[in-house]
Amino acid sequence: KGRARPRCRCPREAPVGESGRMGNRVVRDDFEWVYTEQPHTQRRKEILAKYPSIKSLMVPDPSLKWIVTGMVLAQLVACYMVKDLPWKWIFFWAYVFGGCINHSLTLAIHDISHNVPFGNKRAKWNRWFAVFANLPIGVPFSASFKKYHIDHHRYLGGHILDVDIPTDFEGWFFCTTFRKLIWLTLQPLFYALRPLLSNPRAVTPMEIYNGLVQLAADLIIYHLWGVKPVVYLVVGTILCMGLHPISGHFIAEHYTFLKGYETYSYYGPLNWITFNVGYHMEHHDFPSIPGKSLPMVRKIAAEYYDTLPQHQSWVRVLWDFIFDKNIGPYSRMKRICKLAENPERLGYYSSPFKKRDVAPAS
């Protein structure tokens, strides 16, 4: 009771220009521009004032480093086991097993970017441990993710600054059911290229180290066991960050299934293998609390979370995203942040893709 599964309640219109379910066009033709601050800052203040004991959860989680180490070793063993398999089984196991571990490792890197395993006083240890966690993923990822993810929290929905938001091209082009299916399948590509196009920033030394270490690891695996284990790792990452049940979290977290709500939580069983990334409302309210402890945040401050819209299934999220013409890449809330007015201040560079002018608040 009191827990509505997020579904779009926007006015429904007939498909434009195309017929057939796979041709239905998305109703939205722009983002939902808002002129308010993100809600997480105020809710954090209110919850901490009422429940100061939550501060005791803002501590490192040493167990994360042992879990991640076990996952990296498991993938190393898997590389050995798949080296002589036929190609069809390489792709099969990449999708049902290896890719799941790799996707889980990307979410471990998400926690590591918040200094969860070693704490804030050992930031360098966390950065290098993220490089270690990156090894089975097959492509360098951890250092670049860290660089942009902090802005996602600080400037949630920020014009230019939050590269988690699709570009205008994505919103404009992927506007039919079939194109949204393609967009979900190619999601890893868009996540990789979007920062370079919408908010390019200077390459950091850590990104160079990340790339060199990853290249060395891939070459060692290739030298030991051939090309199949390398393909198993890289293809598993691509497949399981695309059209895969776990990837439902990409859409579930911030796409506006209900008008006025820009962050949603999911409390289902897939949290067990994703470091509780489904507790996304709680995470944005308290990004310094490890994923392991986010269920406790919800338990302590239940009246703040149990009445908010939440998702019941990531698979259903993907289904609704594809077939509901009210939902698409444009289904995100955007706002103008102060830094976006002068992005060069912190090493941002002008994007070759200029954003449209934003109408002033009415």
N, C-alpha and C positions, 0 to 999 in steps of 0.2 A: 504494500500500500504506500502511496506517495512517491513511488519510483517509476517514473514514466520512461519508457524506452525512447530515445531521441528519434523522432521522425520529422521530416520537414512539414511544416504547417503553412508554407507559403501558398498563395493562390495558384491553382493548377490551370494550365492552359493547354490547348491543343498543340501537337507538334507542328513546327513551322517548316514548310517546304519539303518535307520528306514524310513518307508513310512507312508503316511497319515498325515493329517494336525496336529493332536494331537501328532504326533511323530517327527515333525520337530526338528532337533537339532540346538542349537544356534551356530552361526559361531565362535564367540569369545571363546578362551580358556585361556585367561588371562586378567587382567585389562589393561587399557591404562596408562602405566607409563609415567610420564612427569617429566621434570627436570627444571621446572620454578616455581616461586612463584605463589600462588593463585592470581587471577586478582583483587580481591575485595579491597585489600590494596591500590594499585595504583589508581584505579578508585575513591576510597574515597578521596584521596589526590587531584585529579584533580577536582572533583566536589566541594569540600570545597573551593578550591582556586578560582573557578569561581563563586560559589554561597555560600558565607559564611553565608547567611541568614538561610541555612539549620540547622545550629547549634541551632537555636531557637526552633527546633522541638525535640531536645534532652532533654526532660523534662518528668517527670512522668505523667501517665494518671490515675488520681484518680477514674475516672468512671469505670475502670476495676474491682475494688473491689466490686462495687455494682452490676455489671453485673454477676460476678462470684457468689456472694452471692445469687442472684436470681436464678441462675441455680442450685446451691446446694439445695436450698429450694424446687425448682420444682421437683427435683429427690426425695426428702424426701416425698413430697406429692404423687408422683408416686408410691413409695414403699408401701404406705398405700393403694393405689387404686388397686394394682395388687395382694395383699396378698391372695385374694380368687378366683383369676382367674384360669381357667384350664391351664395346662402346655403349651398347644399349643399357647395360647394367651400370656403367659409369654415370650416365645421366639419371638413371632411376635412383641410385643411392645418393647422388648429389642432391636430388629434390627432396627425398623422404627422410634423409638422415644428415648428411654433411651440411647441406644448406641450412637446416634447422639449427645446428650447432653454430654455424657461422653467423646467422641472424642473431642468435642469442649472444654471441660475442660482440656484435655491434652494439647491442644494448648494454652489455657489460662495459664497453668503452664509453657509452653514454654516462654510466655511473662513475667511471674512472675520471671522466672530464670534470666531475664535481668533487674530485679529490677524495672519493669514498674509501679506497683501500688503505692509504697511508696518511690521510689527513692533510689539512691546508699547509702545515709547516714543512711538508716534504713534497712540494709541488713537482719537483723534477723527478722524484721517484714515481709519482703517478703518471707523468708524461711518458717515461720510458717503459713503465709497465703496460701502458696503453699500446705502445709499439709492439710489445711482446704479445699482447692479446690479439693484435692485428694480424699476426703471422698466418693463421689458417685462412683468413679472408682472401688472401691471394693478391690483393691490390692495396696500396697505401691509402689509409683512410683516417686513422686516429688523430693525427696532428691537425689536419684541415677541419675535421669535425669539431675539435676543441675550439679552434679559432672562431668559428661561426656560431657555435651553439650557445655561447655566453650571450651573444647579441639576441638570440631567439628568446632567452629568458628576460633580458633587460628591456628589449624593445619588441615585445610580443605583438605581432601584427604590424610592425613598423614598416612604413613605406621605404623601400630600398634596403633597410637594415636587416629585416627578418627574411632570410633566404629560404626558410621553410615554406613560404608562400609561393604558389606558382606564378610564373610570368604572365603578362598579358597575352602573349602568344599561346601559351598552354590553355588559358581560359577561353580564348577565342576559337582555337582550332579544335580542341578535343571537346566538342559540344554535342556529340551524338552518342548513343549507346555503344555503337561499335568503336568509335574513336576513344571513348572513355575506357573501354576494355583494353585497347592498345596502350593507352596512357598508363594504366595500372601495370601492364606487363613490362613496360619500359621505364618504370619508376626509378630504378637504380641509375639509369642514364641521366634522367632529368635532375635527380638529386646531386649527381656529380657535376653536371654542367651549369646548373642554375647559378651557383655563386659566382662562377667565372663571367657570366653574362650580366647578371643583375647587380652584383656588388663585388667586383673584383678587388682583391687586396694583395698586398705584397707577400711574396713567398717567405716563410719564416725558416730559420735554420732547422727547427724541429721537423718541419715538413720535408726538408731535404734528407735529414737523417732517417725519417720514417720511410721515405722512398728507397734509400740505399739499403737499409736493413731488409725491407720487404723483397727487393730484387735479389739480394744475396740468398735469402731463405728459399725463394722460388727456384733459383738456380741450383741450390744444394739438393732440393727434392727432385728436380729434373735429373741431376747427375746420378743420384742414388737409384731412382726407380722409374725414370722415364717421364714422358709427357702426360700420361693418363692421370697420375695423382694431381698434377698441377691443374689440369682441366677440371678434375673432380672438385677441387677447392674453388676455383674461380667461377665455374658454371653454377656450383651450388649457391654461392653468394648471390649471383645475378638472379637465378630462378626464385630463390626464397625471399628476395627483397622485391620481387615483382608480384605476379599473381599467385599468392600463397596465403593460407589462412593467417599465419603470423603477421603478414604484411598489412592486415586489416588495421593494425594500430596506427599506421601512418595516416589513414583517413579518419579513424575514430577520434584521434586526439584533438583536432582543432577545426575540422570542417563543420560548418554550421547546419546541422540537421534540424536544429530549432533556432528560429530567429532570436537574436539577442544573447545566445550562449556560444562562446568561442573556445571553450575547453570542456572536455568530457572525460569521465572515468569509465573504466571497464573492470569488473571485479571477478571475472570468470577464471577457469582453470589454466588458461594459457599464460597467466601471470607466473605460474610456477616455473616456466622455462624462459621467461623474459625479464627476470629481475624486477617484477612488479611494475613494469612500465605502464600497465593499464591504470594504475592509480595516478592518473595524469593530473587531475585537478589538485590532488594532494601534493604531487611533485612540484607543480608550478607555485603552489602556495609556500612550499618549504623545500627549495632545491638543494639545501645543504643536508637534508635528512636522507640517509641511504635508502635505496629501494626496499631493502629488507624490513625497514621499520615503518614504511608508509601505511600498512594496514593498521598499525597502532595509532597513527594520526587520525585516521578515519574513525577508529573506535573511541578515541578521547573526545573528538569534536564531531560526534555523529550528527548533531542537529544542523551543522553547516554543510554536510555532504549528502546525507541520505535523502534530502528533499530536492537535490539537484538532478537534472536529467543525466542518465547514464546509459551506456551501451550494454546489451546483454550478450552479444556475439560479434566477434570480428568478422566471421564469415558473412553474417547478415549485413554488416556494415558494407562490405565489398559488394554484395548483391544489390543493396539499395543504392549505392553510389553509381553502379553501372546502369540500373534500369529506371531509377527515379529521375524524371526530367527536371525536377526542381534542384537537383544536386549535381555539381560538377566542379572542375578546378576553380571556378570563380566563387565557390561557396566558402569563402574565407572573410573574416573581418579584418579590415586594414585601418590604420591610423597614421597620421603624420607625427613623427617624433622629432624632437629638437635637433638631434644630431644629423638627421637627414637633410637639414637645410644647409649644412656645411660639412659634408662627409669626408673631406680631405683632412680634417683635423686629426683623425686617428689612423691615418694610412689608407683610407678608402680612395678608390679611383673612380672616375666617371665611367658609367656603363655606356657601351655603344648602343644600347637599346634605351632610348629616352622614355620615361614614364609620361603618361598623359597628365594634363593639368587636373588638379583636384578642386572641385567646386567648394567654395567656402561653406561653413556650417550655416544652415538656415535658422 
